[in-house]
Amino acid sequence: MKINIMNDSGGKEVDIFTQEGLDAVTRLWIKTATHHRLMYEPTWLGIPIIQLPEDIVIMQELIWKLKPDVIVETGIAHGGSAVFYASLLELIGKGKVVAVDVDIRKHNELAIKSHFLAHRIHMIQGSSVDPSVISRVRGEIKPTDKVMVTLDSNHSKAHVAKELELYGGIVTPGSYLVAMDGAQSWVADIPNGKPEWNTDNPLVAIEEFVAKDKRYVIDEHYNRLKITSSPKGFLRRNS
């Protein structure tokens, strides 16, 4: 079975049962899914999570494997991801989520604080790249803690690059720094996309960060489902 893929630069016929076909079909699905805002559909334990189901499953794999003491999250939104991470820590039997957002809206704050997993979530309001916020995040971490970080706030290249620089040293060796939404570069050409996303996106920041910070490598194992908002975003700290 073959499909014809057409764009402004021409067209190509692709066999969907080849690796090239799988890559093409999944890229196309991400484009149309983003256009139809399907990532806004899932909830986790009653709270909107704004993630693709495949990414939720993969993050579950990673957290269950690592069993971290602290998960630092930048970008709270409705709080679904923080509750998701907290639910896994509850099953593991330890740990907390330190969640940062520049603007924690009152209705979202109330929903999180009234949730039965609120005891595992500590929220900090402020810019994720503000030195005082970084200091408060570090204050929530003990020297013996295993720490992982997820970056899901402002998705501009400059902001993500700064977050990678600042939070890269917080992640403990053997753990992960997960930078979300690198697929923004894949959806620049959808009807409600923006041409500047071709170059101003988290994926560019991720690739530049890994090229210069030799403590980190991209772990493609966590992108193996192909349907993902975070290509190349799972960064393992080796040292």
C-alpha positions in Angstrom: 0.0 0.0 0.0 1.4 3.4 -1.0 0.4 7.0 -0.5 1.3 10.2 -2.3 2.6 13.0 -0.1 2.4 16.4 -1.7 3.8 19.7 -0.4 5.0 23.0 -1.8 8.2 21.5 -3.0 6.7 18.6 -4.9 5.4 15.1 -4.2 6.6 11.6 -3.3 5.1 8.1 -3.3 5.8 6.2 -0.1 5.1 2.6 0.8 3.4 2.8 4.3 4.9 -0.5 5.4 8.5 0.7 5.2 10.3 2.6 7.9 10.1 5.6 5.6 6.3 5.1 5.3 5.9 4.8 9.1 7.8 8.0 9.7 5.8 9.8 7.0 2.4 8.6 8.3 3.2 9.4 11.9 4.4 12.9 10.9 1.2 13.4 9.0 -0.9 12.2 11.9 0.8 14.7 14.3 0.1 17.5 11.8 -3.6 16.8 11.6 -3.9 15.8 15.3 -2.3 19.2 16.2 -4.6 21.0 13.9 -7.6 19.4 15.5 -6.1 19.9 19.0 -6.4 16.3 20.0 -3.8 16.7 22.7 -6.3 18.8 24.6 -8.8 15.9 24.9 -7.1 13.6 27.6 -7.5 14.1 31.3 -5.7 12.4 34.1 -7.6 11.6 37.2 -10.1 14.4 36.4 -7.6 17.1 35.3 -6.8 18.1 31.7 -3.3 16.9 30.9 -2.6 18.4 27.3 -0.5 15.5 26.2 -0.7 12.8 23.5 -1.7 9.4 24.9 1.5 7.8 23.5 3.6 10.4 25.4 1.7 9.7 28.6 2.4 6.0 28.3 6.1 6.6 27.6 6.5 9.0 30.5 4.9 6.4 32.7 7.6 3.9 31.5 10.4 6.3 32.3 9.2 7.4 35.7 8.4 3.8 36.8 11.9 2.8 35.7 13.7 5.7 37.4 11.6 5.9 40.6 12.7 9.5 41.2 12.5 11.3 44.5 11.7 14.6 42.8 10.2 15.4 39.5 10.7 19.1 38.5 8.1 20.3 36.0 8.1 23.7 34.3 4.8 24.6 32.9 1.7 23.7 34.9 -1.2 24.7 32.7 -4.3 22.9 34.1 -2.2 20.7 36.3 -2.8 17.3 34.6 0.8 16.5 34.1 1.7 17.3 37.7 -1.2 15.1 38.9 -0.1 12.4 36.5 3.5 12.4 37.8 2.2 12.6 41.4 0.0 9.5 40.8 3.0 7.5 39.7 5.0 8.6 42.7 2.1 7.6 44.9 2.2 4.1 43.4 5.9 4.0 43.8 5.5 5.1 47.5 7.7 8.1 47.6 8.6 11.4 46.0 7.1 14.8 45.0 6.5 17.0 42.0 7.9 20.5 42.1 5.8 22.4 39.5 6.7 25.8 38.2 4.6 28.2 36.2 4.9 31.9 35.5 1.1 32.3 36.0 -0.8 29.7 38.1 -4.4 30.6 37.5 -6.6 30.5 40.5 -9.1 27.9 39.2 -6.2 25.6 38.2 -4.5 26.2 41.6 -7.7 25.3 43.4 -8.2 22.2 41.3 -4.7 21.0 42.1 -4.8 21.9 45.8 -8.1 20.1 46.3 -7.0 17.0 44.5 -6.3 13.9 46.6 -2.7 13.8 45.3 -2.0 17.4 46.3 0.3 16.2 49.1 2.8 15.2 46.4 2.7 18.5 44.5 4.5 21.7 45.5 3.8 24.7 43.2 6.1 27.6 42.6 4.8 30.7 40.7 7.4 32.6 38.7 9.4 32.4 35.5 11.2 29.1 35.2 14.4 30.9 34.2 14.3 33.4 37.1 17.3 32.8 39.4 15.1 33.2 42.5 12.8 30.5 41.2 15.7 28.2 40.4 16.9 28.8 44.0 13.4 27.8 45.4 13.4 24.7 43.2 16.8 23.7 44.5 15.6 24.3 48.0 13.0 21.5 47.5 15.7 19.0 46.7 17.8 17.0 49.2 21.4 16.1 48.4 20.5 12.4 48.3 17.4 12.8 46.0 17.2 11.3 42.5 15.9 14.1 40.3 14.3 14.2 36.9 13.1 17.3 35.1 10.4 18.0 32.4 10.4 21.2 30.5 7.0 22.2 29.2 6.6 26.0 29.5 7.5 28.6 26.9 8.4 26.7 23.7 10.6 29.3 22.0 14.2 28.2 21.2 15.7 30.9 23.4 13.6 30.0 26.4 14.1 26.2 26.1 17.8 26.7 25.6 18.0 28.7 28.8 15.9 26.1 30.7 18.2 23.3 29.4 21.2 25.3 30.7 19.7 26.0 34.1 18.0 22.7 34.8 20.7 20.5 33.3 22.7 20.7 36.5 19.7 19.8 38.7 19.1 16.4 37.0 21.1 13.7 38.8 23.4 11.4 36.8 21.5 8.4 35.4 18.3 10.4 35.3 16.5 12.3 32.6 15.8 15.8 31.4 12.7 15.7 29.1 12.2 18.7 26.9 8.7 18.7 25.5 7.2 19.9 22.2 10.1 19.6 19.8 7.4 18.6 17.3 6.5 22.3 17.0 8.9 22.3 14.1 6.8 19.6 12.4 3.6 21.6 12.5 4.8 25.0 11.2 2.9 24.4 8.0 -0.5 23.4 9.3 -3.4 26.0 8.8 -3.0 27.5 12.3 0.8 27.0 12.4 3.5 29.7 12.2 6.4 29.8 9.7 8.8 30.9 12.4 8.3 27.5 14.1 10.6 26.0 11.5 13.6 27.5 13.3 12.2 28.9 16.6 11.3 25.7 18.4 12.5 23.4 21.3 14.0 20.8 18.9 16.7 23.2 17.7 17.5 24.1 21.4 17.7 20.4 22.2 20.1 19.5 19.4 22.3 22.5 20.2 22.3 21.7 23.9 23.3 18.0 23.4 26.0 19.0 21.0 27.8 21.2 23.6 26.9 19.5 26.9 28.6 16.1 26.8 26.9 15.0 30.0 23.7 14.4 28.0 22.7 12.1 25.2 19.4 11.8 23.3 17.7 8.5 24.2 15.6 7.5 21.2 14.1 4.5 23.1 11.5 6.8 24.5 10.5 8.0 21.0 10.0 4.5 19.6 6.2 4.8 19.4 6.7 7.6 16.8 3.6 9.5 17.7 5.1 12.1 20.0 5.1 15.8 20.7 8.8 15.5 21.9 11.1 14.1 19.2 14.7 13.8 20.6 13.4 15.3 23.8 14.3 12.5 26.2 17.8 13.4 27.4 19.7 11.0 29.6 22.4 12.5 31.9 25.3 10.1 32.0 27.7 12.1 34.3 
